[in-house]
Amino acid sequence: MNEIQQTIYEQIKSNRVKAFLGGFVSLPSDKSIIWRFLARARKNIKMFEIVYNEGEDLYEILFYTIRGDIVEHVKHVYADQLREIIESKLGLNIDF
């Protein structure tokens, strides 16, 4: 896991997310992280990907079905908005 991926992981407090959602993380590129999870969420969402846009210093979040179809794509997200957006799109409160 590189520095960008580690930062994303820490910004969403992934230990709490992992404890609540279960699942696992994969690292498809050096600027993104994909979270596949077991919990039931809205709109049949089964995974989300957080992508860091280094030029803008912002993030994008993509929400996928189990088949890999994009359910929603949220652009221009600040670091402090990551958890809030993930919670609202999943319909789950992941804060203990």
C-alpha positions as CSV (number, residue, x, y, z in Angstrom):
1,M,0.0,0.0,0.0
2,N,1.5,3.3,-1.1
3,E,1.3,6.7,0.7
4,I,-1.9,7.8,-1.2
5,Q,-3.7,4.6,-0.5
6,Q,-2.7,4.7,3.1
7,T,-4.0,8.2,3.4
8,I,-7.4,7.2,1.9
9,Y,-7.5,4.3,4.3
10,E,-6.9,6.5,7.3
11,Q,-9.3,9.2,6.2
12,I,-12.3,6.9,6.3
13,K,-11.1,5.3,9.5
14,S,-11.0,2.0,7.7
15,N,-10.6,-0.2,10.9
16,R,-14.1,0.9,11.9
17,V,-15.4,0.5,8.4
18,K,-13.9,-3.0,8.2
19,A,-15.4,-4.0,11.6
20,F,-18.8,-2.8,10.6
21,L,-19.0,-3.7,6.9
22,G,-16.7,-6.7,6.7
23,G,-15.3,-7.4,3.3
24,F,-11.9,-6.6,2.0
25,V,-9.8,-3.9,0.2
26,S,-8.1,-4.2,-3.1
27,L,-5.6,-1.8,-4.7
28,P,-6.3,-1.5,-8.4
29,S,-4.0,1.5,-9.1
30,D,-1.6,3.6,-7.1
31,K,-4.2,6.3,-6.6
32,S,-7.3,4.4,-5.7
33,I,-8.7,1.8,-3.2
34,I,-11.7,-0.5,-3.7
35,W,-13.8,-1.7,-0.8
36,R,-15.9,-4.8,-1.3
37,F,-18.2,-5.5,1.6
38,L,-20.8,-8.0,3.0
39,A,-23.3,-5.7,4.6
40,R,-26.6,-4.9,2.9
41,A,-26.7,-1.4,1.5
42,R,-29.1,0.7,-0.6
43,K,-29.5,0.2,-4.4
44,N,-27.7,-3.2,-4.3
45,I,-24.4,-1.4,-3.7
46,K,-21.7,-4.0,-2.9
47,M,-18.5,-2.1,-3.3
48,F,-17.1,1.4,-3.6
49,E,-14.0,2.8,-5.0
50,I,-12.3,6.0,-3.8
51,V,-10.0,7.6,-6.4
52,Y,-7.6,10.4,-5.5
53,N,-7.3,13.2,-8.1
54,E,-3.8,14.6,-7.3
55,G,-4.2,17.7,-9.6
56,E,-7.3,18.9,-7.8
57,D,-6.5,17.5,-4.4
58,L,-10.0,16.0,-4.4
59,Y,-11.5,12.5,-4.4
60,E,-14.1,10.7,-6.5
61,I,-16.2,7.9,-5.2
62,L,-17.7,5.2,-7.4
63,F,-20.4,2.9,-6.1
64,Y,-20.8,-0.5,-7.8
65,T,-23.2,-3.5,-7.8
66,I,-21.9,-7.0,-7.3
67,R,-21.6,-7.3,-11.1
68,G,-19.4,-4.2,-11.3
69,D,-22.0,-1.9,-12.8
70,I,-21.7,1.7,-11.6
71,V,-24.6,2.8,-9.5
72,E,-23.4,6.3,-8.7
73,H,-20.3,8.4,-9.4
74,V,-19.6,11.3,-7.0
75,K,-17.0,13.8,-8.0
76,H,-15.1,16.7,-6.3
77,V,-15.2,15.3,-2.8
78,Y,-13.0,16.8,0.0
79,A,-11.3,14.4,2.4
80,D,-13.6,15.4,5.3
81,Q,-16.6,14.5,3.2
82,L,-15.6,10.9,2.4
83,R,-17.3,9.2,5.4
84,E,-20.4,11.3,5.2
85,I,-21.0,10.6,1.5
86,I,-20.2,6.9,1.9
87,E,-22.7,6.6,4.8
88,S,-25.4,8.4,3.0
89,K,-25.1,6.4,-0.3
90,L,-24.9,3.1,1.6
91,G,-27.7,4.0,3.9
92,L,-25.5,2.7,6.8
93,N,-24.1,4.5,9.8
94,I,-20.5,3.3,10.0
95,D,-19.5,5.5,12.9
96,F,-19.3,3.9,16.3
